[in-house]
Amino acid sequence: MAIIRSGKMMKVAGVVVIAWMVVGALVEVVPHADAAGITCGTVVSKLSPCASYLQKGGAASRPCCNGVRTLNAQARSKPDRQAACKCIKSLVTSIRGRNTYALASSLAGKCNVNLPYKLTPNFDCSIVR
């Protein structure tokens, strides 16, 4: 029994380490928002609890949804929303997993946040109002 728990703990610890490595890499490589109050660092920090969901799906965690709602509330202006959109696209592109864009698009709804667009690899963030 202790071996199973230890194995599960190691797996969870591994996922956390990988998620933080992705977050750290993204802060360095994801472009910062142009002349907006929201930076890609902000987007990454708010959405880092969502890494597991974006990789595997399932239920969105409470910390993930809190981050989604906080980010949505902070994106008040058109430039902020466009910057967040660009950063989210970069973030989603960098995450390895099945159906990452579909999962990212469904995340807002799972967290009771209304987004007026569907995120796809070809979505043009400049049309976000």
C-alpha positions in Angstrom: 0.0 0.0 0.0 2.8 2.4 0.9 4.5 1.6 -2.5 1.3 2.5 -4.4 0.9 5.7 -2.5 4.5 6.6 -3.0 4.1 5.8 -6.8 1.1 8.1 -7.0 2.9 10.8 -5.1 5.8 10.6 -7.5 3.5 10.8 -10.5 1.7 13.9 -9.0 5.1 15.5 -8.2 6.3 14.8 -11.7 3.2 16.4 -13.2 3.7 19.5 -11.0 7.4 19.7 -11.9 6.5 19.4 -15.7 3.8 22.1 -15.3 6.2 24.5 -13.7 8.8 23.8 -16.3 6.3 24.6 -19.0 5.2 27.8 -17.2 8.9 28.9 -16.7 9.7 28.2 -20.4 6.6 30.1 -21.5 7.4 33.2 -19.4 10.7 33.3 -21.3 9.5 32.5 -24.9 5.9 33.6 -25.1 5.8 37.2 -26.5 4.8 39.9 -24.0 1.6 41.8 -24.7 2.0 44.9 -26.8 1.0 48.1 -24.9 -1.6 46.3 -22.8 -2.0 45.8 -19.1 -2.0 42.1 -19.4 1.3 40.3 -20.1 1.9 36.8 -21.1 3.5 36.3 -17.7 0.1 37.2 -16.1 -1.7 34.8 -18.5 0.7 32.0 -17.7 0.5 32.5 -13.9 -3.3 32.7 -13.9 -3.7 29.6 -16.2 -0.9 27.4 -14.7 -3.4 25.5 -12.5 -5.1 24.5 -15.8 -2.1 22.6 -17.2 -3.4 19.2 -16.3 -6.8 20.0 -17.8 -5.3 21.3 -21.0 -3.2 18.1 -21.3 -5.8 15.5 -20.3 -9.2 17.0 -20.1 -11.6 15.9 -17.3 -12.9 18.3 -14.7 -11.4 21.8 -14.4 -10.1 22.3 -10.9 -11.2 25.1 -8.6 -7.8 26.9 -8.8 -7.9 26.6 -12.6 -11.4 28.2 -12.8 -10.4 30.9 -10.3 -7.5 31.8 -12.6 -9.7 31.8 -15.7 -12.3 34.1 -13.9 -9.5 36.4 -12.6 -7.9 36.7 -16.0 -11.3 37.4 -17.6 -12.0 40.1 -15.0 -8.6 41.7 -15.6 -9.0 41.8 -19.4 -11.2 44.9 -19.4 -10.0 46.7 -22.4 -9.9 45.6 -26.1 -6.0 45.7 -26.1 -6.0 43.6 -22.9 -8.4 41.0 -24.4 -6.4 40.8 -27.6 -3.1 40.4 -25.7 -4.6 37.7 -23.5 -5.9 35.9 -26.6 -2.5 36.0 -28.3 -0.8 34.7 -25.1 -3.4 32.0 -24.6 -2.9 30.8 -28.2 0.9 30.7 -27.6 0.4 28.8 -24.3 -2.0 26.3 -25.8 0.3 25.7 -28.8 3.2 24.9 -26.4 1.3 22.3 -24.4 1.5 18.7 -25.6 -1.7 16.8 -25.2 -4.7 15.5 -27.1 -7.2 18.1 -28.5 -5.5 20.9 -26.7 -7.3 23.6 -28.6 -10.7 21.9 -28.0 -9.9 21.6 -24.3 -8.8 25.3 -24.2 -12.0 26.4 -25.9 -14.2 24.4 -23.5 -12.4 25.7 -20.4 -14.2 29.0 -20.2 -17.6 27.3 -20.3 -16.5 24.8 -17.6 -15.5 27.7 -15.5 -18.8 29.7 -16.2 -17.0 32.4 -18.2 -18.6 33.6 -21.4 -16.2 34.1 -24.3 -17.7 35.4 -27.6 -15.2 33.4 -29.7 -13.9 29.8 -30.1 -10.2 29.5 -29.8 -8.6 27.6 -32.8 -5.0 27.6 -34.1 -6.1 30.0 -36.9 -8.2 32.3 -34.8 -7.3 36.0 -35.4 -6.9 37.7 -32.0 -7.1 41.1 -33.6 -10.8 40.7 -34.1 -11.4 40.3 -30.4 -13.4 43.3 -29.1 
